[in-house]
Amino acid sequence: MTTHSGSYWIISILDCNYVIPALIVALTISSSMVLKVILVTLVVQMIEGNVITPHIIGRKLEVHPLTIISCFCLPEVCQV
């Protein structure tokens, strides 16, 4: 299993098309607003990646979502 450094999450946040304009607007308001934008973006991405996507993939493949999540988390078990 691999671990990611803290910079991975920052790159992941900035990869979204909607985050950079939101950060620019937040910078014009306050520094605390920048932190709020980053926090909300992280939470939304985590919910999408860990809950919504496995549910949709599992429904389309007719596989239980926990199976999909375990294959993402433990690829050596699923031999992917």
Secondary structure as UniProt FT lines:
FT   HELIX           6..14
FT   TURN            17..18
FT   HELIX           19..29
FT   HELIX           31..47
FT   HELIX           48..52
FT   HELIX           53..61
FT   HELIX           65..73
FT   HELIX           75..78
//
